[in-house]
Amino acid sequence: MDAKETLKVYFGYDSYKEGQEGVINAILDGHDVIAVMPTGSGKSICYQVPALVLPGMTIVISPLISLMQDQVKALNNAGVHAGYINSSLTESQISKVYELAAAGRFKILYVAPERLESYGFKVFASKADISMVTVDEAHCISQWGQDFRPSYLKIVEFIDSLSKRPVVSAFTATATEEVKMDISCVLKLRNPKEVVTGFDRPNLYFSVEPIKKKDDYIIDYIDKHQSDSGIIYCATRKNVDALYELLKGRTVLVTRYHAGMNTEERKRNQDDFIYDRIPVIIATNAFGMGIDKSNVRYVIHYNMPQSMENYYQEAGRAGRDDEPARCVLLYSPQDVIIDRFLLEHKEFTDISEEDIELIKQRDEKRLQIMEGYCRTTGCLRNYILKYFGENPETPCDNCGNCNGDYIEVDMTEAAKQVINCVYETKGRYGLNIVLGTLLGANLARLKELGTNEYRSYGRLKDITEEKLKSLVNKMLTDGYIYQSEGRYSVIRLGNYDTLKDNNTHVIVKIPIEKQNSYGRGERHRKTDSLTKAGYELFDKLKVLRTGLAREEGIPPYIVFSDKTLVDMCAKAPKNLREMLEVSGVGNMKLEKYGQRFVDEILAYLDDNPGVVTSIRDDEEAAKEASHKSKKKKTPKQDFYLNTEDAENFDYQDYRYVTEIKDEFNRIGTADDVKKATNVRILEFLQNQGYIEERQINGFNLRTQTELGLQKGIITEEKISQAGNEYTLLKYPRNVQKEIVEYFIGPRTSKDFLKE
């Protein structure tokens, strides 16, 4: 059986995800592989399929007991003989696993890295026919990785001890170039094929909420998403317990997980979440590694994580079924203090003092980068992707910052004062000293250091601290200044020569009204194609799935994922042959469960003759088939309205641009188009000569032109939550009508440029 046939028979998929085929073919050709693939991209398929095709057994080294157990359950459920050895087994159970493995019972055997050093495993491995060694969570082998484990350094000794060197494959979801090089060198990979599929998870909607009343936000969010499964991460056990006490007893059931609980309680709570008995779990970062629950619709971070690697890994537990999901980070400056305290008390074992100091410097640098993510006003997705070495060209139009409302402020003169202050400090002091000096703070520490005698002292006292922090963050991003590494980082001068040019401007985006919009992350799920009847059938299939899962003692998603159930509802297979066409239904699952689900579907159709479960025409199916056949996604067109959409526009006496944009996105039904944005609408209004930008008191503000006034565009004075005054333009019905007519499309970027 070849790889493609194995994929269909055992896993139920007709085609590969991006990057999978290249990895699988390289392994089958005998090449070592290092693959960096984001969470949810199907890494496990990349070693499980070749493991079934190769003649011997594959050893998968993983630090995660829960991952081993879940994957072995899923593999055995799909008809693949697999086993694991870890500390959860007794010695007699481990001996039984060795016995079965030696008899050729297992094609895949999962082991913890510590197990490689045991005498029993060494004896077993010396006699076994091992065709591949797979290293999962391979970043753990690098001292510069965010989760270094000394036990991983023993892996190469184990490989070297084998009489015949097997193929070695290494997989991780998050790795910088430095970590990737470490993996390749420490494992002694031989001319490895490197596959980096990209770190982007388009189905995830990222947002940062800089708010003080975090508890109120959590309560409101959960109440509005009662049918969704979610994870809430807290930095400390104390926060987990406090939030759990606040939320328990409310409408939505919640549970908790942290290392301070006993093993039995942790296991019970984790199972309640995985088995869909309780939809929401509150946890520290001790929870989640190896959890393969596919239908998590949101991940909320109550506190800022210590690194981008940690954040992306934890946030990535949302939307593993490729359906839209939301990743929210609730930020306050206190989070940085908590994280720095936790890093200072981080424990190290089997690491030299010299290396410990270097690791602490890297930890501090990661913390600075994470703080920058929370403070940036730029595209959040691009911030993440750039950290991992990618270079996106345009904003994503699908994150909290891209969909937020800002005013652009020219802070060039203030930026020069920042440069003057850093010059006066001679790069000796940190961010708080620089900020305090510029703001003219009356602090003993400033007097002690003498910065209150600087020429720059108090030069920016008329600017709010938050606005100054936004400016400094912008200057750090643009390289005018930089922050040193180490526990006591300082601010130093970077490449600031361009500021001497009068044509250079430092434009800072200041949020004006943070909208509680849930963005595109809440739209366009696969279930959107289901009719009312389709939803009824979906609920019946979920009940059947839960019953089967209980019978076998496995999580419901191992029977079938939500995505597979939705496809069943859409296709409504009436026999086993049609059931095999459903995505995620392989031969083994067809044999085990197929008839039960077919019978349930037939019973529903008999009770509801002539019912339509999905609005899915031939054109949609053709587009989906075409999409699957392409390795890369077709770029989306610029936003436009279909003619019939335009008829649904809700005209009002006056609307803001943001309201017009939101209305467009509400009524728009055109496929494969980007979201409507404020920028496009404003470009049209400027091209028409209705509005223009003027610099007033150092601010770039939009105002009406004479023609705009004639059209009836009016100005409304507003006051932000921070107490700052600003103005917004409001557009009458006649201008709304012009905007709507302009966007009846399709339109392309070239069309906009021509006009």
Sequence and secondary structure as in RCSB ss.txt:
>XXXX:A:sequence
MDAKETLKVYFGYDSYKEGQEGVINAILDGHDVIAVMPTGSGKSICYQVPALVLPGMTIVISPLISLMQDQVKAL
NNAGVHAGYINSSLTESQISKVYELAAAGRFKILYVAPERLESYGFKVFASKADISMVTVDEAHCISQWGQDFRP
SYLKIVEFIDSLSKRPVVSAFTATATEEVKMDISCVLKLRNPKEVVTGFDRPNLYFSVEPIKKKDDYIIDYIDKH
QSDSGIIYCATRKNVDALYELLKGRTVLVTRYHAGMNTEERKRNQDDFIYDRIPVIIATNAFGMGIDKSNVRYVI
HYNMPQSMENYYQEAGRAGRDDEPARCVLLYSPQDVIIDRFLLEHKEFTDISEEDIELIKQRDEKRLQIMEGYCR
TTGCLRNYILKYFGENPETPCDNCGNCNGDYIEVDMTEAAKQVINCVYETKGRYGLNIVLGTLLGANLARLKELG
TNEYRSYGRLKDITEEKLKSLVNKMLTDGYIYQSEGRYSVIRLGNYDTLKDNNTHVIVKIPIEKQNSYGRGERHR
KTDSLTKAGYELFDKLKVLRTGLAREEGIPPYIVFSDKTLVDMCAKAPKNLREMLEVSGVGNMKLEKYGQRFVDE
ILAYLDDNPGVVTSIRDDEEAAKEASHKSKKKKTPKQDFYLNTEDAENFDYQDYRYVTEIKDEFNRIGTADDVKK
ATNVRILEFLQNQGYIEERQINGFNLRTQTELGLQKGIITEEKISQAGNEYTLLKYPRNVQKEIVEYFIGPRTSK
DFLKE
>XXXX:A:secstr
  HHHHHHHHH  SS  TTHHHHHHHHHTT  EEEE  TTS HHHHHHHHHHHSSSEEEEE S HHHHHHHHHHH
HHTT  EEEESTTS HHHHHHHHHHHHTT  SEEEE GGGGGSHHHHHHHHHS EEEEEESSGGGG TTSTT  G
GGGGHHHHHHHSSS  EEEEEES   HHHHHHHHHHTT SS EEEE  S  TTEEEEEE  S HHHHHHHHHHHT
TTSEEEEE SSHHHHHHHHHHHTTSSS EEEE TTS HHHHHHHHHHHHTTSSSEEEE TTS TT   TTEEEEE
ESS  S HHHHHHHHTTS TTSS EEEEEE  THHHHHHHHHHHT    S  HHHHHHHHHHHHHHHHHHHHHHH
  S HHHHHHHHTT   SS  S BTTTTS EEEEE HHHHHHHHHHHHHHTT S HHHHHHHHHT   HHHHHHT
GGGSTTTTTTTTS HHHHHHHHHHHHHHTSEEE  STT  EEE S GGGGSTT   EEEEESS      GGGS  
GGGGB HHHHHHHHHHHHHHHHHHHHHTS HHHH  HHHHHHHHHH   SHHHHTTSTT  HHHIIIIIHHHHHH
HHHHHHHSTT   B   HHHHHHHHHHHH SS    B   B HHHHTT    SEE HHHHHHHHHHH   TTB  
  HHHHHHHHHHTTSEEEEEETTEEEEEE HHHHHHT EEEEEE TTS EEEEEEEEHHHHHHHHHHTBS   HH
HHHH 
